[in-house]
């Protein structure tokens, strides 16, 4: 049931019905044997990790993915106990022992990490579930092909000693959002080669995976045993040049809505906001929107960011400030308290996160993820 949220300075409305539908759409794009990992890192791209993880599991995901172990441990503590959770961004001294006790699948990309997880296994007296990550060409986390034999060999020794179980082998694409990019085929070849080496050496992984959101949507040959949709789960296109969310059968999950705090008449030639980068060309009305870069509204979108107010698209007039920005209402009479919709699915003519991404010269991933904690999340269709 949808509940009408109370009036607020601002809210990020999270449509869990849309999220569940997106997960089902993604599930339908892969073969029946391929599992779906719902990636909820960075507080589910700003949408709320716990609520989104639960909704994704209800819709058919069987794994949860986080970046840091602390994100994963928080989900376990909050009651996500019936799903596998993979976390991949570890640093020396991180809570390996707690990860073992919580039953996490923990990524190992180098020898230092293997040494730390083995030591934690000895201390806890329990075997650690680990996944070995290969750097197939992205150049970030992951083990280089030249170092892969040594890492695989040491992991197998630790497994023989009962200290670890190697549950997965995986990697990540650099340019899957650019169909036809030569790095895609190159990375896939390297990944297959590294899989082949590990499996011939004796690794029997439960899952092999490399497909992120764009690969899940457009590269079926990359699906292996599991896919890891992140941004697509939230109804944002990972490849706007290829297709809109609707083209992929997805619906945006987040809407960012503010209330007009003040409306006033000003004369022609009136400066607006810091630096007077906008000066009113004629007598007009200005509307004050109580959201700013402290809330995640990108300052780079000053003068360009679109907002639906009073049934029309307005543009940010002048600079976005820390807590507020102004729109020129062009003389329209808008009452204080009226809705100002920064972005949403677009059904009502409102801008989308992609529109804001273009206005700020960034990607829609950043637009939704950067919405700050000062903006309450209101969940609908829960």
C-alpha positions as CSV (number, residue, x, y, z in Angstrom):
1,X,0.0,0.0,0.0
2,X,1.3,3.5,-0.8
3,X,1.3,5.9,2.1
4,X,1.2,9.7,1.4
5,X,4.2,11.1,3.1
6,X,3.8,14.1,5.3
7,X,4.8,17.6,4.0
8,X,8.6,18.1,4.4
9,X,11.3,20.5,3.5
10,X,12.5,17.7,1.2
11,X,12.3,14.0,0.7
12,X,13.7,11.3,-1.4
13,X,10.8,9.0,-2.3
14,X,11.9,5.4,-2.8
15,X,9.5,3.2,-4.7
16,X,10.2,-0.3,-3.5
17,X,7.6,-1.7,-5.9
18,X,9.7,-0.3,-8.8
19,X,12.8,-1.8,-7.3
20,X,11.2,-5.3,-7.0
21,X,9.9,-5.0,-10.6
22,X,13.4,-4.0,-11.8
23,X,15.0,-7.1,-10.1
24,X,12.4,-9.3,-11.7
25,X,13.2,-7.7,-15.1
26,X,16.9,-8.3,-14.6
27,X,16.2,-11.9,-13.4
28,X,14.3,-12.5,-16.6
29,X,17.2,-11.4,-18.7
30,X,19.5,-14.2,-17.5
31,X,19.3,-18.0,-17.8
32,X,17.5,-19.9,-15.1
33,X,20.8,-21.2,-13.6
34,X,22.3,-17.7,-13.3
35,X,21.9,-16.1,-9.9
36,X,21.4,-12.4,-9.3
37,X,23.4,-10.4,-6.8
38,X,21.7,-7.2,-5.7
39,X,24.5,-4.6,-5.2
40,X,23.6,-2.3,-2.3
41,X,26.9,-0.6,-1.7
42,X,27.0,3.1,-0.7
43,X,23.7,2.7,1.1
44,X,22.1,1.2,-2.0
45,X,23.3,4.0,-4.2
46,X,21.6,6.4,-1.8
47,X,18.3,4.5,-1.7
48,X,18.8,2.8,1.7
49,X,20.7,-0.5,1.9
50,X,18.5,-2.5,4.3
51,X,15.1,-1.7,2.7
52,X,16.5,-2.3,-0.8
53,X,18.3,-5.5,0.1
54,X,15.1,-6.9,1.6
55,X,13.0,-5.9,-1.4
56,X,15.6,-7.3,-3.9
57,X,15.6,-10.7,-2.0
58,X,11.8,-10.7,-2.1
59,X,12.0,-10.3,-5.9
60,X,14.4,-13.1,-6.6
61,X,17.9,-12.0,-5.8
62,X,19.9,-14.6,-3.9
63,X,23.1,-12.7,-3.2
64,X,23.7,-9.2,-1.8
65,X,26.8,-7.3,-2.7
66,X,28.6,-4.5,-0.8
67,X,31.8,-2.7,-1.2
68,X,33.1,-2.6,2.4
69,X,32.9,-5.2,5.1
70,X,31.3,-2.7,7.4
71,X,28.4,-2.3,5.0
72,X,28.0,-6.1,4.9
73,X,28.3,-6.5,8.7
74,X,25.6,-3.8,9.2
75,X,23.2,-5.8,7.0
76,X,23.8,-9.0,8.9
77,X,23.3,-7.1,12.2
78,X,20.0,-5.7,10.8
79,X,18.7,-9.2,10.1
80,X,19.8,-10.1,6.6
81,X,20.8,-13.6,7.6
82,X,19.2,-15.7,4.9
83,X,21.3,-14.5,1.9
84,X,24.9,-14.8,0.9
85,X,26.7,-11.4,1.1
86,X,29.9,-10.7,-0.8
87,X,32.0,-7.7,0.1
88,X,35.1,-6.8,-1.9
89,X,36.8,-3.6,-0.7
90,X,39.2,-4.6,2.1
91,X,42.1,-2.8,3.6
92,X,44.8,-4.1,6.0
93,X,43.4,-4.4,9.5
94,X,39.8,-4.7,8.5
95,X,37.4,-7.0,10.5
96,X,38.2,-10.4,8.9
97,X,37.3,-12.3,12.0
98,X,33.9,-10.6,12.3
99,X,33.4,-11.4,8.6
100,X,34.1,-15.0,9.2
101,X,31.7,-15.1,12.2
102,X,29.0,-13.4,10.1
103,X,29.4,-15.9,7.3
104,X,30.4,-13.3,4.7
105,X,32.0,-14.2,1.4
106,X,35.1,-12.1,1.4
107,X,37.1,-11.0,-1.6
108,X,40.9,-11.6,-1.7
109,X,42.8,-9.7,-4.4
110,X,46.4,-10.2,-3.1
111,X,48.7,-12.1,-0.8
112,X,48.4,-9.6,2.1
113,X,44.6,-10.2,2.2
114,X,45.0,-13.9,2.1
115,X,47.5,-13.8,5.0
116,X,45.1,-11.7,7.1
117,X,42.0,-13.9,6.4
118,X,44.0,-17.0,7.1
119,X,45.2,-15.6,10.4
120,X,41.6,-14.6,11.3
121,X,40.5,-18.2,10.5
122,X,43.1,-19.6,12.9
123,X,41.9,-17.1,15.6
124,X,38.2,-17.9,15.2
125,X,38.7,-21.6,14.6
126,X,36.3,-21.3,11.6
127,X,36.9,-21.6,7.9
128,X,36.6,-18.4,5.9
129,X,34.6,-18.2,2.7
130,X,36.7,-16.3,0.2
131,X,36.4,-15.3,-3.4
132,X,39.5,-14.6,-5.5
133,X,39.2,-11.5,-7.7
134,X,41.1,-11.2,-10.9
135,X,42.3,-7.9,-12.5
136,X,41.5,-8.7,-16.1
137,X,42.2,-5.2,-17.3
138,X,40.3,-2.6,-15.2
139,X,43.4,-1.8,-13.2
140,X,41.7,-1.3,-9.9
141,X,41.2,-4.1,-7.3
142,X,42.1,-7.6,-8.3
143,X,45.1,-9.9,-8.8
144,X,47.2,-9.3,-11.9
145,X,47.5,-12.4,-14.3
146,X,51.2,-12.6,-13.5
147,X,50.5,-13.0,-9.8
148,X,47.5,-15.3,-10.2
149,X,49.3,-18.6,-10.0
150,X,50.9,-17.7,-6.6
151,X,47.6,-16.5,-5.2
152,X,45.7,-19.5,-6.4
153,X,48.3,-21.8,-5.1
154,X,48.4,-20.3,-1.6
155,X,44.6,-20.2,-1.4
156,X,44.5,-23.9,-2.3
157,X,47.0,-24.7,0.5
158,X,44.9,-22.8,3.0
159,X,41.8,-24.6,1.8
160,X,43.6,-28.0,2.2
161,X,44.4,-26.9,5.8
162,X,40.7,-26.2,6.4
163,X,41.2,-22.5,6.9
164,X,39.4,-21.2,3.8
165,X,36.9,-22.3,1.2
166,X,37.3,-20.7,-2.2
167,X,33.6,-20.0,-3.1
168,X,34.1,-17.8,-6.2
169,X,36.3,-16.4,-8.9
170,X,35.4,-13.0,-10.3
171,X,36.4,-9.8,-12.1
172,X,34.9,-6.5,-13.2
173,X,34.6,-4.8,-16.6
174,X,36.0,-1.4,-17.4
175,X,33.9,-0.5,-20.5
176,X,30.8,-2.7,-20.5
177,X,28.7,0.4,-20.8
178,X,30.3,1.1,-24.2
179,X,29.1,-1.8,-26.5
180,X,31.7,-2.9,-28.9
181,X,34.6,-1.5,-26.9
182,X,37.7,-3.7,-27.6
183,X,38.5,-4.0,-23.9
184,X,35.3,-6.1,-23.3
185,X,36.4,-9.0,-25.5
186,X,40.0,-8.7,-24.2
187,X,38.9,-8.8,-20.5
188,X,36.6,-11.7,-21.2
189,X,39.4,-13.7,-22.8
190,X,41.7,-12.9,-19.8
191,X,39.0,-13.9,-17.4
192,X,38.4,-17.2,-19.1
193,X,42.1,-17.9,-19.1
194,X,42.4,-17.1,-15.4
195,X,39.3,-19.3,-14.6
196,X,40.8,-22.1,-16.6
197,X,44.1,-21.9,-14.7
198,X,42.4,-21.8,-11.3
199,X,40.0,-24.7,-12.0
200,X,42.8,-26.9,-13.4
201,X,44.8,-26.2,-10.3
202,X,41.9,-27.5,-8.2
203,X,39.6,-24.6,-7.4
204,X,35.9,-25.6,-7.6
205,X,34.1,-22.3,-7.4
206,X,30.4,-22.1,-6.6
207,X,30.1,-19.0,-8.7
208,X,32.1,-17.3,-11.5
209,X,31.1,-13.8,-12.3
210,X,32.1,-10.6,-14.1
211,X,28.8,-9.0,-15.3
212,X,27.8,-5.7,-13.9
213,X,24.7,-3.8,-14.8
214,X,25.5,-3.0,-18.5
215,X,26.8,-6.5,-19.1
216,X,23.7,-8.0,-17.5
217,X,21.6,-6.0,-19.9
218,X,23.6,-6.3,-23.1
219,X,26.2,-9.0,-22.9
220,X,24.6,-12.5,-22.2
221,X,27.9,-14.2,-23.0
222,X,29.3,-12.7,-19.8
223,X,26.7,-14.0,-17.4
224,X,28.5,-17.2,-16.2
225,X,27.0,-18.3,-12.9
226,X,25.9,-14.9,-11.4
227,X,25.3,-11.3,-12.4
228,X,25.8,-8.2,-10.2
229,X,23.4,-5.5,-11.2
230,X,23.9,-2.3,-9.3
231,X,22.6,0.9,-10.8
232,X,20.1,-0.9,-13.1
233,X,18.3,-2.3,-10.0
234,X,17.5,1.3,-9.1
235,X,16.0,2.0,-12.5
236,X,18.9,4.1,-13.9
237,X,20.3,3.2,-17.3
238,X,24.0,2.3,-17.1
239,X,24.3,3.1,-20.8
240,X,22.2,6.2,-21.6
241,X,23.6,6.3,-25.2
242,X,22.3,2.7,-25.7
243,X,18.9,3.0,-24.0
244,X,16.7,4.7,-21.5
245,X,15.5,2.9,-18.4
246,X,12.2,2.3,-20.2
247,X,14.1,0.8,-23.2
248,X,15.5,-1.8,-20.8
249,X,12.2,-2.4,-19.0
250,X,13.3,-0.5,-15.9
251,X,11.7,2.2,-13.8
252,X,13.6,4.8,-11.7
253,X,13.2,4.1,-8.0
254,X,14.1,7.5,-6.4
255,X,12.3,10.8,-6.7
256,X,13.8,13.9,-5.1
257,X,11.1,16.3,-4.0
258,X,11.3,19.6,-2.2
259,X,8.8,22.2,-1.1
260,X,8.9,25.8,-2.2
261,X,9.9,27.8,0.8
262,X,9.4,31.3,-0.4
263,X,7.9,33.1,-3.4
264,X,8.6,36.8,-4.0
265,X,8.4,39.5,-6.7
266,X,11.6,41.2,-7.7
267,X,12.4,43.9,-10.2
268,X,14.4,43.6,-13.4
269,X,18.2,43.6,-12.9
270,X,18.0,41.9,-9.5
271,X,21.0,39.6,-8.7
272,X,20.3,36.1,-7.6
273,X,22.5,34.0,-5.3
274,X,26.2,34.2,-4.7
275,X,28.3,36.0,-7.3
276,X,25.2,37.3,-9.1
277,X,25.8,34.9,-12.0
278,X,22.1,35.3,-12.7
279,X,20.4,38.7,-13.0
280,X,16.7,38.9,-13.6
281,X,16.1,40.1,-17.2
282,X,12.7,41.6,-16.2
283,X,10.3,41.9,-13.3
284,X,9.6,38.4,-12.2
285,X,8.9,36.0,-9.3
286,X,11.5,34.0,-7.7
287,X,11.0,30.7,-5.9
288,X,13.3,29.5,-3.1
289,X,13.9,25.7,-2.9
290,X,15.4,24.6,0.4
291,X,17.9,22.1,-1.0
292,X,21.5,22.6,-1.7
293,X,24.9,21.0,-2.2
294,X,24.8,19.8,1.5
295,X,21.9,17.7,0.4
296,X,23.6,16.4,-2.7
297,X,22.3,18.9,-5.3
298,X,25.4,19.4,-7.5
299,X,26.8,22.9,-7.5
300,X,28.1,22.1,-11.0
301,X,24.5,22.2,-12.1
302,X,24.2,25.9,-11.2
303,X,22.3,27.8,-13.9
304,X,21.3,24.5,-15.6
305,X,19.6,22.1,-13.2
306,X,16.0,21.4,-14.1
307,X,13.1,21.5,-11.6
308,X,9.4,20.9,-12.1
309,X,7.5,23.7,-10.2
310,X,4.0,24.8,-10.8
311,X,3.5,22.5,-13.8
312,X,6.6,23.8,-15.7
313,X,10.2,23.0,-15.9
314,X,12.4,25.8,-14.4
315,X,16.1,26.0,-14.3
316,X,18.3,26.8,-11.3
317,X,18.8,30.6,-11.3
318,X,22.4,31.4,-10.3
319,X,24.5,29.3,-8.0
320,X,23.4,26.3,-5.9
321,X,24.2,27.2,-2.3
322,X,24.8,24.9,0.6
323,X,21.2,24.7,1.7
324,X,19.1,26.3,-1.0
325,X,18.8,27.4,-4.6
326,X,16.5,29.7,-6.5
327,X,14.3,29.3,-9.6
328,X,12.9,32.1,-11.8
329,X,9.2,31.5,-11.9
330,X,8.8,34.0,-14.7
331,X,6.0,35.9,-13.0
332,X,3.9,32.7,-12.3
333,X,2.0,32.7,-9.0
334,X,3.2,29.6,-7.1
335,X,2.2,29.2,-3.5
336,X,4.8,28.5,-0.8
337,X,4.7,24.8,0.0
338,X,4.1,23.8,-3.6
339,X,6.1,20.8,-4.7
340,X,9.4,21.2,-6.5
341,X,10.4,18.0,-8.2
342,X,14.1,17.8,-9.0
343,X,13.9,14.3,-10.5
344,X,11.8,11.2,-10.7
345,X,10.7,8.6,-13.2
346,X,9.6,11.3,-15.7
347,X,5.9,10.2,-16.0
348,X,4.6,13.6,-14.9
349,X,6.9,15.6,-17.0
350,X,9.4,16.0,-14.2
351,X,13.2,15.8,-14.9
352,X,15.1,12.5,-14.4
353,X,18.4,11.8,-12.7
354,X,19.9,11.6,-16.2
355,X,18.7,15.1,-16.9
356,X,20.6,16.3,-13.8
357,X,23.6,14.3,-14.8
358,X,23.8,16.1,-18.1
359,X,23.3,19.4,-16.4
360,X,26.2,18.7,-14.0
361,X,28.5,17.0,-16.6
362,X,28.5,13.7,-14.6
363,X,26.6,10.4,-14.6
364,X,23.3,9.5,-13.1
365,X,25.0,7.1,-10.7
366,X,26.5,10.1,-8.9
367,X,23.2,12.1,-8.9
368,X,21.3,9.5,-6.9
369,X,24.2,8.3,-4.7
370,X,25.1,11.8,-3.5
371,X,21.7,12.7,-2.0
372,X,22.7,13.3,1.6
373,X,21.4,12.0,4.9
374,X,19.7,15.3,5.7
375,X,17.1,14.3,3.1
376,X,14.8,11.7,4.7
377,X,14.0,8.6,2.7
378,X,10.3,7.9,2.4
379,X,9.5,4.4,1.2
380,X,6.4,3.7,-0.8
381,X,4.9,0.5,-2.2
382,X,6.7,-1.3,0.6
